[in-house]
């Protein structure tokens, strides 16, 4: 079989597996493609994305630096590296790259959502809201920006709006557990014990292909957020400090139940 054709077949199969969350098999197929065509730049990019999904962040970060020279000025590469730096808690660097990705393609929903997340972690809540709204305008069927908005309202202590946004996210994807996690935190802070426990039980009931759900990824996300909130100083108003402490307490309660 012609090498280019064989490479193309492995690449398409790797892409299919990646979209099915079969990252390990996607990685194998990408490496096979590169053995036949070592300078296949798209496969190099795919491998970086796979390493990120497998939470091999240091390896992904090292390879993503090389991608910048292979794809100068490419918005999707800025997005990939920005997501990796976010996972490594290098939020300021991630923001710079995600803004470059946004300038390259201001209608990329993935870029808008990731930029909103990073800005939230940097405490830039107003601008995070703006990027959520832009994402919703472009793709209103996506649950994720509604979930980010709900979490932003939670951080700001506007619990009614938090529940409304989270419910909007759930209506679009009723099987996504992180939205229920945010909702459980809100109910806990509202001191609605029955609703809190019902929501936590719903999280436990979620399954993937009939198997017990692994919450490793979600716990990692909340662990990073908990560390961020605990590091924040108390330079602001007393009400802001009280809200920060409340969020810390709510996240800890939810995590203790899930773990």
SEBARO-402457 format. One line per field, with one value per residue (C-alpha): chain; residue in one letter; z, x, y. Coordinates in pm, 1 decimal, decimal comma. Example, Ala and Ser with C-alpha at 12.3 -4.5 7.8 and 13.67 -1.06 7.14 Angstrom:
filo c(A;A)
dogu c(A;S)
up c(780,0;714,0)
east c(1230,0;1367,0)
north c(-450,0;-106,0)
//
This chain:
filo c(A;A;A;A;A;A;A;A;A;A;A;A;A;A;A;A;A;A;A;A;A;A;A;A;A;A;A;A;A;A;A;A;A;A;A;A;A;A;A;A;A;A;A;A;A;A;A;A;A;A;A;A;A;A;A;A;A;A;A;A;A;A;A;A;A;A;A;A;A;A;A;A;A;A;A;A;A;A;A;A;A;A;A;A;A;A;A;A;A;A;A;A;A;A;A;A;A;A;A;A;A;A;A;A;A;A;A;A;A;A;A;A;A;A;A;A;A;A;A;A;A;A;A;A;A;A;A;A;A;A;A;A;A;A;A;A;A;A;A;A;A;A;A;A;A;A;A;A;A;A;A;A;A;A;A;A;A;A;A;A;A;A;A;A;A;A;A;A;A;A;A;A;A;A;A;A;A;A;A;A;A;A;A;A;A;A;A;A;A;A;A;A;A;A;A;A;A;A;A;A;A;A;A;A;A;A;A;A;A;A;A;A;A;A;A;A;A;A;A;A;A;A;A;A;A;A;A;A;A;A;A;A;A;A;A;A;A;A;A;A;A;A;A;A;A;A;A;A;A;A;A;A;A;A;A;A;A;A;A)
dogu c(X;X;X;X;X;X;X;X;X;X;X;X;X;X;X;X;X;X;X;X;X;X;X;X;X;X;X;X;X;X;X;X;X;X;X;X;X;X;X;X;X;X;X;X;X;X;X;X;X;X;X;X;X;X;X;X;X;X;X;X;X;X;X;X;X;X;X;X;X;X;X;X;X;X;X;X;X;X;X;X;X;X;X;X;X;X;X;X;X;X;X;X;X;X;X;X;X;X;X;X;X;X;X;X;X;X;X;X;X;X;X;X;X;X;X;X;X;X;X;X;X;X;X;X;X;X;X;X;X;X;X;X;X;X;X;X;X;X;X;X;X;X;X;X;X;X;X;X;X;X;X;X;X;X;X;X;X;X;X;X;X;X;X;X;X;X;X;X;X;X;X;X;X;X;X;X;X;X;X;X;X;X;X;X;X;X;X;X;X;X;X;X;X;X;X;X;X;X;X;X;X;X;X;X;X;X;X;X;X;X;X;X;X;X;X;X;X;X;X;X;X;X;X;X;X;X;X;X;X;X;X;X;X;X;X;X;X;X;X;X;X;X;X;X;X;X;X;X;X;X;X;X;X;X;X;X;X;X;X)
up c(0,0;-79,1;229,9;198,0;171,8;465,0;673,3;584,7;695,2;1031,4;1077,6;1007,0;1241,2;1511,1;1467,7;1498,6;1819,1;1962,0;1908,1;2082,6;2383,2;2300,9;2354,4;2403,0;2076,0;1899,8;2022,1;1881,7;1541,0;1530,5;1608,2;1332,0;1090,7;1187,5;1130,7;769,8;732,5;1012,3;905,9;911,0;1108,7;1172,1;1344,0;1564,0;1666,9;1733,5;1955,1;2166,5;2211,4;2303,2;2563,7;2716,7;2736,7;2895,7;3156,1;3055,9;3084,8;3094,8;2781,6;2609,3;2707,7;2569,7;2238,5;2212,9;2214,6;1899,4;1742,9;1759,5;1515,4;1292,7;1279,4;1319,5;1377,0;1385,9;1613,5;1686,7;1806,6;2033,1;2167,9;2230,0;2408,9;2604,4;2730,8;2836,8;3026,1;3195,1;3314,5;3447,3;3638,2;3433,1;3386,8;3276,2;3000,1;2901,7;2878,0;2635,5;2400,7;2419,2;2333,0;2029,6;1935,2;1976,4;1751,8;1491,8;1506,1;1717,3;1644,2;1784,7;2059,9;2212,3;2237,8;2388,4;2649,8;2746,3;2766,2;2992,1;3220,8;3243,7;3309,1;3587,4;3746,6;3716,0;3893,7;3584,3;3623,9;3415,3;3105,5;3163,7;3149,6;2817,4;2656,7;2787,0;2623,9;2293,6;2300,4;2364,3;2079,5;1836,9;1962,7;2200,2;2210,5;2406,2;2779,5;2888,6;2877,9;3082,3;3337,5;3354,8;3400,8;3680,6;3854,0;3812,2;3975,1;4252,4;4314,3;4327,2;4567,4;4327,8;4391,5;4214,6;3887,8;3949,1;3971,2;3660,3;3453,4;3579,9;3505,4;3150,7;3119,8;3253,0;3003,7;2721,4;2862,2;3149,1;3179,5;3247,3;3612,5;3666,1;3629,8;3907,6;4119,3;4084,3;4162,4;4476,2;4596,7;4539,5;4725,8;5011,4;5042,6;5029,7;5318,5;5116,1;5263,9;5078,0;4737,8;4812,6;4890,6;4593,9;4362,8;4512,7;4471,2;4108,6;4054,9;4202,7;3974,9;3654,7;3466,7;3152,6;2941,5;3246,4;3453,6;3777,7;3700,3;3752,6;3887,7;3868,9;3613,7;3797,3;4133,9;3976,8;3844,9;4183,4;4366,4;4153,3;4209,5;4583,4;4594,4;4396,9;4628,7;4940,6;4813,6;4756,3;5005,6;5200,7;5050,1;4932,4;5114,9;5409,9;5206,6;4931,0;5183,7;5341,8;4997,4;4919,5;5245,8;5172,9;4828,9;4980,5;5234,1;4965,8;4735,0;5021,7;5121,7;4765,1;4714,8;5044,7;4934,4;4583,7;4692,4)
east c(0,0;116,2;274,4;67,6;-254,6;-156,9;-71,0;-404,1;-590,3;-413,4;-475,2;-849,5;-878,6;-688,5;-920,6;-1223,7;-1089,6;-1002,8;-1359,8;-1483,3;-1254,7;-1042,3;-720,8;-479,5;-575,7;-575,3;-218,5;-106,4;-256,3;-95,4;248,2;200,1;111,8;426,1;645,5;531,3;542,8;756,0;689,6;310,8;236,0;-134,8;-45,2;207,6;-69,2;-307,9;-52,5;-15,1;-394,1;-406,1;-129,6;-325,7;-642,8;-440,9;-327,2;37,4;74,4;452,4;500,2;218,2;369,2;713,7;570,3;333,0;631,6;758,9;414,7;444,1;737,8;558,8;236,1;338,3;33,0;-209,0;-507,2;-577,4;-219,1;-246,4;-567,7;-405,6;-104,4;-328,4;-536,6;-222,4;-85,6;-424,2;-398,5;-50,1;-198,2;9,1;-295,3;-132,6;61,5;-254,3;-446,9;-191,6;-210,9;-588,4;-621,4;-398,5;-628,3;-928,9;-772,5;-708,2;-1063,1;-1307,3;-1591,1;-1416,4;-1649,0;-1372,9;-1145,8;-1421,1;-1502,3;-1141,4;-1069,3;-1373,4;-1242,8;-892,9;-1024,4;-1240,8;-932,2;-755,9;-1045,2;-1147,0;-1513,8;-1670,1;-1468,2;-1526,1;-1901,4;-1852,3;-1679,0;-1949,7;-2215,0;-2025,7;-1998,9;-2373,2;-2453,9;-2249,8;-2353,4;-2653,4;-2681,3;-2355,8;-2400,2;-2052,9;-2076,7;-2398,9;-2212,4;-1926,0;-2178,2;-2342,1;-2008,8;-1929,5;-2261,2;-2177,7;-1843,3;-2018,5;-2287,4;-2581,4;-2724,5;-3059,6;-2887,0;-2634,4;-2912,9;-3085,1;-2764,7;-2677,0;-3030,8;-2991,0;-2668,6;-2838,9;-3126,4;-2869,9;-2667,4;-2839,1;-2554,4;-2267,5;-2174,1;-1976,1;-2295,1;-2457,6;-2145,9;-2181,6;-2552,3;-2482,8;-2243,3;-2507,1;-2775,3;-2531,9;-2462,6;-2835,9;-2871,1;-3116,6;-3022,4;-3273,7;-3192,5;-2819,6;-2839,3;-3068,7;-2819,4;-2524,5;-2708,4;-2778,2;-2402,9;-2337,9;-2602,4;-2440,6;-2269,1;-2061,5;-2147,1;-2313,3;-1993,8;-1927,3;-1831,8;-1469,8;-1460,3;-1079,9;-1090,2;-1359,7;-1185,8;-865,6;-1049,9;-1203,1;-876,1;-705,5;-994,5;-990,1;-617,5;-675,2;-948,9;-751,4;-451,4;-654,8;-580,3;-837,7;-754,2;-1109,8;-1430,8;-1540,9;-1840,1;-1606,6;-1389,0;-1693,8;-1811,2;-1468,8;-1474,3;-1827,9;-1723,1;-1426,5;-1655,8;-1908,0;-1645,1;-1490,4;-1829,9;-1907,3;-1562,9;-1578,7;-1907,3;-1787,7;-1452,0)
north c(0,0;352,1;519,1;835,0;636,2;414,8;722,9;880,1;567,1;557,6;929,3;901,2;601,2;789,7;1086,8;860,2;701,0;1042,5;1163,5;847,0;921,7;615,8;806,3;515,5;346,3;684,6;738,5;400,2;477,0;822,2;676,6;418,6;696,0;888,5;582,1;589,1;967,5;1123,8;1484,6;1451,8;1769,3;1698,1;1368,7;1547,9;1788,8;1500,6;1326,3;1641,0;1660,2;1290,1;1327,7;1613,9;1403,9;1121,7;1380,8;1343,7;1717,6;1753,4;1543,3;1731,5;2067,3;1976,0;1858,3;2156,1;2393,8;2222,1;2255,6;2634,5;2616,3;2364,5;2571,3;2938,2;3157,3;2862,5;2932,1;2564,4;2511,8;2818,3;2663,5;2324,0;2470,1;2710,3;2417,2;2231,0;2531,6;2569,0;2206,7;2284,9;2582,9;2828,5;3046,9;3373,0;3195,4;3006,6;3333,2;3481,4;3181,6;3153,7;3522,4;3457,5;3168,7;3399,1;3664,1;3395,9;3259,3;3465,9;3221,3;2913,9;2791,4;2577,6;2881,6;3096,9;2833,7;2769,7;3141,3;3186,5;2910,0;3055,4;3406,0;3263,0;3110,2;3445,1;3616,6;3813,5;3726,3;4004,6;3919,5;3547,6;3619,0;3801,6;3504,3;3269,1;3487,7;3494,5;3116,8;3083,3;3323,5;3113,3;2767,0;2784,8;2404,5;2363,5;2302,5;2410,9;2794,7;2776,6;2566,4;2817,6;3099,2;2902,6;2858,8;3229,4;3320,5;3072,8;3244,1;3581,0;3458,5;3501,6;3155,1;3195,2;3286,2;3006,7;2746,8;2889,3;2870,3;2522,8;2398,9;2534,7;2333,0;2019,3;2057,8;2048,7;1757,6;1571,4;1319,8;1562,8;1518,0;1840,9;2046,9;1844,3;1895,3;2271,7;2245,0;2041,0;2312,1;2581,7;2386,4;2321,3;2693,9;2764,2;2514,0;2307,7;1970,4;1752,7;1906,8;1879,3;1507,3;1436,7;1607,5;1419,9;1089,7;1182,1;1226,0;881,6;729,5;855,3;576,9;538,4;232,8;77,4;94,9;280,4;639,2;743,9;1099,9;1138,5;1419,4;1615,7;1575,0;1706,3;2013,4;2091,8;2023,1;2289,3;2530,1;2465,8;2539,2;2860,9;2982,7;2897,6;3094,3;3408,8;3681,1;3877,6;4217,6;4276,3;4351,3;4140,9;4016,6;3892,0;3711,6;3548,1;3435,6;3288,6;3090,5;2971,1;2843,3;2660,7;2494,6;2396,5;2245,9;2047,9;1909,0;1797,6;1642,1;1450,4;1294,7;1205,2;1062,6)
//
